[in-house]
Amino acid sequence: MINILRKIRQEFLHGKKFSKYLLYAIGEIVLVVFGILIALQINSWNEYSKNRKLEKEYYAQFKLELEENIRNANDQIQYSSYQISNSKIVEHVLETNNIYEDSLELYLAIENLGRTYPAQYINNIWTELLSNGKTSIIRNSEFRQKLVFLNSEMLQLTSIQNEFSQNNIEYGRLIGSIFSIRITKELNSKMHPIRLIDSTQILDLPSQKLIIDKLKAIKGLSGYIAEIYQNKIVNKDLFERHKNLMLELIEICESEIQK
């Protein structure tokens, strides 16, 4: 093709047909420009297709992270619910002279209130996009805004939770010697911050009256129990709210993946 155009151009020049050559030259320029535009358009389309494929891959990764974060949020909701229940149990025996119906449940509640369960939150994908300057590849502005809001909220919640945990730690310090070492070890072997691991009985449990009298003798204990109760209500509410936001983000991910 190039050889043919060159031959035509030479014929025009040798034949001194300048006006025709001028038209030919303009046509040649237009053809070259048109070819460049087509090449740029193909390039642009290839880049667009590449970015859209990459965007869907990121949405799939976001979905996996959010699902893991929902599992972590469910753990926090369960942990908070368990601590709220434990607070009520211990507060009840401190305010009354009644013997609790299940000594093991009571002692697990007493011991568990001194435990903490730090929140876990995964934010690797968005952090990666921020670090390599590719956040614009996620075109859905609603998704970006909600995700940024969630990340900010979780950062604040982690800080708040650290403050909340100080009450559990201080409570645990105050009741540290209320049980014998053997009982403490056995209680700890049967529980987890969010659930009871083992419901089997422990032999030779101390009398409830002895333990309750020891609890009542600890100054300021009721204040820490009340703080733990309030903190866990707040913790539960916040994680339930954030869980709902994560579910909304997962819906957007699924919608974008299907496009």
C-alpha positions in Angstrom: 0.0 0.0 0.0 2.8 2.4 0.9 4.6 1.6 -2.4 1.5 2.3 -4.4 1.0 5.7 -2.7 4.6 6.5 -3.3 4.3 5.6 -7.0 1.2 7.8 -7.4 3.0 10.7 -5.7 6.0 10.4 -8.0 3.7 10.4 -11.1 2.0 13.6 -9.9 5.3 15.3 -9.3 6.9 14.3 -12.6 3.7 15.2 -14.5 3.8 18.7 -12.8 0.2 18.2 -11.7 0.7 20.2 -8.5 -2.9 20.9 -7.7 -3.8 17.2 -8.0 -0.7 16.4 -5.9 -1.9 18.9 -3.2 -5.2 17.1 -3.0 -3.4 13.8 -2.9 -1.1 15.1 -0.1 -4.1 16.3 1.9 -5.8 13.0 1.4 -2.7 11.2 2.5 -2.5 13.3 5.7 -6.2 12.7 6.4 -5.6 9.0 5.9 -2.6 9.0 8.3 -4.6 11.0 10.9 -7.5 8.7 10.5 -5.3 5.7 11.0 -3.8 7.2 14.2 -7.2 8.0 15.5 -8.3 4.4 14.9 -5.2 3.1 16.6 -5.8 5.4 19.6 -9.4 4.3 19.8 -8.4 0.6 19.7 -5.8 1.4 22.4 -8.4 3.2 24.5 -10.9 0.4 24.1 -8.3 -2.2 25.1 -7.3 -0.2 28.2 -11.0 0.2 29.1 -11.6 -3.5 28.8 -8.5 -4.2 30.8 -9.6 -1.8 33.6 -13.2 -3.2 33.7 -11.9 -6.7 34.1 -9.5 -5.5 36.8 -12.4 -3.6 38.5 -14.5 -6.8 38.7 -11.6 -8.6 40.2 -11.3 -6.0 42.8 -15.0 -6.2 43.6 -14.6 -9.9 44.1 -11.8 -9.3 46.5 -13.7 -6.6 48.3 -16.6 -9.1 48.7 -14.3 -11.7 50.3 -12.9 -9.1 52.7 -16.4 -7.8 53.6 -17.6 -11.4 54.3 -14.7 -12.0 56.6 -15.4 -8.7 58.3 -19.0 -9.6 58.8 -17.9 -12.8 60.5 -15.7 -10.8 62.8 -18.6 -8.4 63.4 -20.8 -11.3 64.3 -18.2 -12.5 66.8 -18.1 -9.0 68.4 -22.0 -9.0 68.6 -21.9 -12.4 70.2 -19.1 -11.4 72.6 -21.0 -8.2 73.6 -24.2 -10.2 74.2 -22.3 -12.7 76.3 -20.7 -9.9 78.4 -24.1 -8.1 78.8 -25.6 -11.3 80.1 -22.6 -11.9 82.4 -22.9 -8.4 83.8 -26.5 -8.9 84.7 -25.7 -12.2 86.4 -22.9 -10.8 88.5 -24.8 -7.6 89.3 -27.8 -9.6 90.4 -25.9 -11.7 93.0 -24.3 -8.6 94.3 -27.6 -6.8 94.8 -29.5 -9.8 96.3 -28.8 -12.5 98.9 -30.2 -15.2 96.7 -28.1 -18.2 95.6 -27.8 -18.4 91.8 -29.3 -21.5 90.4 -26.1 -22.7 88.5 -22.8 -22.2 90.4 -20.7 -22.9 87.3 -22.6 -20.4 85.1 -22.1 -17.8 87.8 -18.4 -18.4 88.2 -17.9 -18.4 84.4 -19.7 -15.1 84.3 -17.5 -13.7 87.1 -14.3 -14.8 85.4 -15.4 -13.9 81.8 -16.1 -10.3 82.6 -12.3 -9.8 83.0 -11.7 -10.9 79.4 -11.3 -8.8 76.3 -11.8 -9.6 72.7 -10.2 -7.1 70.3 -12.0 -6.4 67.1 -10.5 -7.5 63.8 -11.0 -5.6 60.6 -9.5 -6.3 57.2 -8.9 -3.4 54.8 -6.1 -4.7 52.5 -7.7 -4.1 49.1 -8.6 -0.4 49.6 -5.2 0.2 51.2 -3.5 -1.3 48.1 -5.6 0.9 45.8 -4.6 3.9 47.8 -0.9 3.1 47.8 -0.7 2.5 44.0 -3.0 5.4 43.2 -5.7 3.3 41.5 -8.8 4.1 43.5 -10.4 5.7 40.4 -10.6 2.2 38.9 -13.6 1.7 41.2 -16.1 3.8 39.4 -19.1 3.3 41.6 -19.1 6.5 43.7 -21.7 5.1 46.2 -19.4 2.1 46.9 -16.3 4.3 47.4 -18.1 6.7 49.7 -19.6 4.0 51.9 -16.3 2.1 52.0 -14.4 5.2 53.0 -17.0 5.9 55.7 -16.8 2.3 57.0 -13.0 2.4 57.2 -13.1 5.7 59.1 -15.8 4.3 61.5 -13.9 1.1 62.1 -10.8 3.0 62.9 -12.6 5.1 65.5 -14.4 2.0 66.8 -11.1 0.2 67.4 -9.9 3.2 69.4 -13.1 3.2 71.4 -12.9 -0.5 72.0 -9.4 -0.1 73.4 -10.8 2.3 76.0 -13.7 -0.1 76.7 -11.3 -2.9 77.4 -9.6 -1.0 80.2 -12.7 -1.6 82.3 -12.5 -5.4 81.7 -8.8 -5.3 82.5 -9.3 -3.4 85.7 -12.2 -5.6 86.8 -10.0 -8.7 86.1 -7.3 -7.2 88.3 -9.7 -6.6 91.2 -11.1 -10.2 91.1 -7.7 -11.8 90.4 -7.5 -13.7 93.6 -11.2 -14.5 94.2 -10.8 -18.1 93.0 -8.1 -20.6 93.8 -5.5 -21.1 91.0 -7.0 -24.5 90.3 -10.6 -23.2 89.9 -9.3 -20.3 87.8 -7.5 -22.6 85.4 -10.5 -24.9 85.1 -12.9 -22.0 84.5 -10.5 -20.6 81.8 -10.3 -24.0 80.1 -14.1 -24.1 79.8 -14.7 -20.7 78.2 -13.9 -18.4 75.3 -14.6 -14.6 75.2 -17.6 -15.2 72.9 -18.9 -18.6 74.0 -18.8 -21.4 76.5 -16.4 -24.2 75.3 -17.2 -26.9 77.8 -20.3 -27.2 79.9 -19.1 -30.1 82.1 -19.1 -29.5 85.9 -16.0 -28.7 87.9 -15.6 -30.8 91.0 -15.4 -29.2 94.5 -16.6 -25.7 93.5 -16.4 -23.2 96.4 -19.6 -22.1 98.0 -21.5 -19.3 96.4 -21.8 -17.4 99.7 -18.1 -17.4 100.1 -17.5 -16.1 96.5 -20.3 -13.5 96.7 -19.1 -12.2 100.0 -15.6 -11.8 98.5 -17.1 -9.9 95.6 -19.1 -7.6 97.8 -16.0 -6.8 99.8 -14.2 -5.5 96.7 -14.6 -1.7 96.6 -15.7 -0.2 93.3 -16.4 -3.5 91.6 -20.1 -2.6 90.8 -18.9 0.5 89.0 -16.7 -1.5 86.7 -19.5 -4.1 86.1 -21.9 -1.2 85.2 -19.3 0.3 82.8 -18.7 -3.1 81.1 -22.5 -3.5 80.7 -22.9 -0.1 79.1 -19.7 -0.5 76.9 -20.9 -3.8 75.5 -24.3 -2.4 74.7 -22.6 0.4 72.7 -20.1 -2.1 71.1 -23.0 -4.4 70.1 -25.0 -1.6 68.5 -22.0 -0.2 66.6 -21.1 -3.6 65.2 -24.7 -4.3 64.2 -24.8 -1.0 62.4 -21.5 -1.6 60.6 -22.5 -5.1 59.7 -25.6 -3.7 57.9 -23.3 -1.3 56.0 -21.0 -4.2 55.0 -24.1 -6.1 53.7 -25.0 -3.1 51.6 -21.4 -3.0 50.2 -21.6 -6.7 49.4 -24.8 -6.1 47.4 -23.0 -3.4 45.4 -20.1 -5.8 44.8 -22.4 -8.5 43.5 -24.2 -6.1 41.2 -20.9 -4.7 39.8 -19.5 -8.2 39.2 -22.7 -9.2 37.3 -22.4 -6.2 34.9 
